[in-house]
Amino acid sequence: MMKKAFVTKEQIEEITKKYPTPFHIYDEKGIIENARAVNKAFSWNPGFREYFAVKATPNPVIMDILMKEGCGFDCSSITELMLSKAVGAKGELIMFSSNDTPASEFVYADKIGGIINFDDITHIEFARQALGGRLPETISCRYNPGGVFQMSNGIMDNPGDSKYGMTKKQLIDSYKLLKSYGVKSFGIHAFLASNTVTNEYYPMLAGQLFELAREVQEETDCKIKFINLSGGVGIPYKPDQEPNDILKIGEGVREQFEKLLVPAGMGDVAIYTEMGRFMLGPYGGLVTKAIHEKHIYKEYIGVDACAVNLMRPAMYGSYHHITVLGKEDARCDHIYDVVGSLCENNDKFAIDRELPEIEMGDYLFIHDTGAHGFAMGYNYNGKLWSSELLLKEDGRVECIRRAQTPRDYFATLDNLEMFAKLDEILKENE
Ligand SMILES: *Cc1c(COP(=O)(O)O)cnc(C)c1O
């Protein structure tokens, strides 16, 4: 499949008059259409809700768009909880799927009425103490079956190696314990494979969790209210990958539901999802300008973004497709490493990539940065975060996060004398 940027060179030339590169830009129209497709795919389940994984794109303007489409929020830290509260989410619209959780975060999640999803059996006492000896009425527990999770096309992941969730015995013991503490309704959660580009993942996972839910209900007599399929639905980062079909995925989950839950009298169970990547990934791009070319043992193009703006290639070796704006139809007859300015040789957005000839000043659109893109930013080498822009449905562009400045970068230095010097230096330079 051809990968097409959702902005043109002309649009970017206009936008950069006001907002210099680099920036992440998000496509409101794409986000809304996709969110509607997700809700449609699961509309057979009256209790269905997608809890957007805030960590993927923690920007309240993006979260607000999703909330208007009926999404709740999946959080794993206090700041993500605060963002969710800021956009008006409360109570059952918030899922708190954290791990290694500090006591203060359980307290805050409970205070705003979020649904706590326990990652471990020991967290039950830990949270109960933090909450002054009580627990909320609804609680979820996270399951880890161990072993490997393998799908028919060879895609697999390795739950047995992951730090999350509980064994089946711990899970059942947890529900019994929670019930003895007066908890009334229960959820089951599992995240067993990441970035699965196959329609098979959710239905397979659902099959496993539905069987587990029957067992739990039989053994513990706990009322299962929801089953949370969590995240892991992938996107085609590479142009030759076939995208997931969310309608097929929804139908696949429904088949399992009708086969396993309905006959057990559990047809009222709500299905929840916690997708991040699938909700936002394709609807964001990192726009960066070519500022240097270098010809040594290989051909390098230096751009004005670097790995602090998009860490996935450096951290996981991930492929992100690149479109040279205005050269969409040109022949890809050059081979480049596209690099950023960090003093780290893994700061490469692309290695040995076939691209059209790049001239200085060309704008590169790095695809699929809408999820786990800006969000993973850091400040190594004193490099600063870029801005985030929203391409609205009506074609206007809104700045939804300004770029970080040196003043922001120095702001947490507590030594007053040193800060005064930096303040002087900043003023000289402003
Ligand atoms: C990261 C995460 C998600 C989202 O994962 P995606 O791969 O972006 O869909 C959902 N739930 C939990 C608990 C997570 O940690």
The ligand as an SDF file (V2000), in Angstrom:
LIG
                    3D

 15 15  0  0  0  0  0  0  0  0999 V2000
    0.5850    0.9410   26.5780 C   0  0  0  0  0  0  0  0  0  0  0  0
   -0.6840    0.3990   27.0820 C   0  0  0  0  0  0  0  0  0  0  0  0
   -1.8430    0.3890   26.2940 C   0  0  0  0  0  0  0  0  0  0  0  0
   -1.8520    0.8710   24.8620 C   0  0  0  0  0  0  0  0  0  0  0  0
   -1.0920    0.0830   24.0500 O   0  0  0  0  0  0  0  0  0  0  0  0
   -1.1010    0.2980   22.4530 P   0  0  0  0  0  0  0  0  0  0  0  0
   -0.0940   -0.6490   21.9760 O   0  0  0  0  0  0  0  0  0  0  0  0
   -0.7450    1.7180   22.2220 O   0  0  0  0  0  0  0  0  0  0  0  0
   -2.4760   -0.0120   21.9950 O   0  0  0  0  0  0  0  0  0  0  0  0
   -2.9970   -0.0790   26.8520 C   0  0  0  0  0  0  0  0  0  0  0  0
   -3.0450   -0.5280   28.1320 N   0  0  0  0  0  0  0  0  0  0  0  0
   -1.9660   -0.5380   28.9250 C   0  0  0  0  0  0  0  0  0  0  0  0
   -2.0870   -1.0220   30.3180 C   0  0  0  0  0  0  0  0  0  0  0  0
   -0.7540   -0.0850   28.4260 C   0  0  0  0  0  0  0  0  0  0  0  0
    0.3300   -0.1170   29.2180 O   0  0  0  0  0  0  0  0  0  0  0  0
  1  2  1  0
  2  3  1  0
  2 14  2  0
  3  4  1  0
  3 10  2  0
  4  5  1  0
  5  6  1  0
  6  7  2  0
  6  8  1  0
  6  9  1  0
 10 11  1  0
 11 12  2  0
 12 13  1  0
 12 14  1  0
 14 15  1  0
M  END
$$$$
